[in-house]
Amino acid sequence: MSRYHFIDAHRADYPVRRLCQVLLVTPSRYYAWCQGQ
């Protein structure tokens, strides 16, 4: 499971910003990944 998939799976339970901090991903990179899905 990629970091982006993990964030996507847990974003209902935790803030995306916090998940990104923990996983060392920028929120903008995560949202860009979401747009490409």
trRosetta pair geometry for C-beta under 8 A, 3 or more apart (Angstrom, degrees):
i j d omega theta_ij theta_ji phi_ij phi_ji
1 5 4.8 -124 -168 87 85 127
1 6 5.5 103 136 -60 117 86
1 9 7.7 -30 -166 -2 138 144
2 5 4.7 99 54 6 78 100
2 6 7.0 -137 98 -5 43 87
3 6 5.5 -54 -151 35 34 115
3 7 6.4 35 152 -19 66 103
3 23 4.5 146 -155 172 118 134
3 24 7.9 -77 -138 61 159 71
3 25 5.3 165 132 -48 136 136
4 7 5.8 -49 -148 34 33 111
4 8 6.3 34 152 -19 63 108
4 25 7.1 164 -75 -144 70 162
4 30 6.0 171 -122 -130 86 74
4 33 4.5 -90 -138 133 147 161
4 34 7.9 -159 -171 -54 113 67
5 8 5.5 -55 -147 38 32 115
5 9 6.2 31 155 -20 66 108
6 9 5.8 -58 -148 37 28 109
6 10 6.3 -5 163 6 65 115
6 19 7.5 -173 117 -174 91 120
6 23 6.7 158 82 -94 130 151
7 10 6.4 -79 -143 51 25 91
7 11 5.9 46 161 -58 67 100
7 16 6.3 66 -178 -139 113 78
7 19 4.6 135 -122 131 88 137
7 20 6.7 41 -113 -68 140 69
7 23 6.6 -115 -61 28 104 155
7 25 7.0 -97 -45 63 145 148
7 30 5.6 -62 100 -139 163 132
8 11 6.1 -31 -137 -5 24 117
8 34 7.3 155 -94 -95 110 95
10 13 5.2 -61 -169 46 73 108
10 14 5.5 7 145 29 102 107
10 19 6.1 153 89 -105 113 139
11 14 6.8 -80 -123 66 31 67
11 15 7.9 11 -150 -170 70 16
11 16 5.1 15 -130 -78 111 86
11 19 6.6 -88 -90 4 71 155
14 18 5.5 -104 167 77 105 120
14 19 5.3 119 104 -55 121 100
15 18 4.5 85 68 7 95 104
15 19 7.0 -165 92 -6 49 85
16 19 5.7 -57 -148 39 34 112
16 20 6.2 36 154 -22 67 107
16 27 6.1 92 128 -127 106 103
16 30 6.6 -178 -178 107 113 153
17 20 5.8 -57 -152 35 28 113
17 21 6.6 31 151 -22 63 103
17 27 5.7 -21 -103 -74 66 133
18 21 5.5 -49 -150 31 35 114
18 22 6.5 31 155 -16 66 105
19 22 5.9 -58 -149 38 31 109
19 23 6.1 5 161 3 67 116
19 25 7.9 -18 122 51 77 114
20 23 6.2 -71 -138 53 26 95
20 24 7.9 -117 169 59 56 4
20 25 4.6 -101 -145 78 78 82
20 26 6.4 36 180 -168 129 9
20 27 4.9 -110 -28 -69 173 67
20 30 5.7 -106 -94 -23 116 140
21 24 7.7 20 179 -72 26 38
25 29 5.6 -124 -178 77 86 121
25 30 5.5 88 135 -57 124 100
26 29 4.4 92 62 2 88 104
26 30 7.1 -155 93 -6 47 83
27 30 5.5 -54 -149 36 37 114
27 31 6.2 31 156 -15 70 105
28 31 5.9 -55 -144 40 32 107
28 32 6.3 37 153 -23 64 105
29 32 5.6 -52 -147 35 31 114
29 33 6.5 36 150 -22 63 102
30 33 5.6 -54 -155 32 32 113
30 34 6.6 36 147 -22 65 102
31 34 5.2 -44 -149 31 39 118
31 35 6.7 45 151 -22 64 99
32 35 5.7 -49 -154 30 35 114
32 36 6.8 29 150 -15 63 107
33 36 5.8 -62 -155 38 34 110
33 37 7.0 51 147 -42 64 94
34 37 5.8 -38 -159 3 37 118
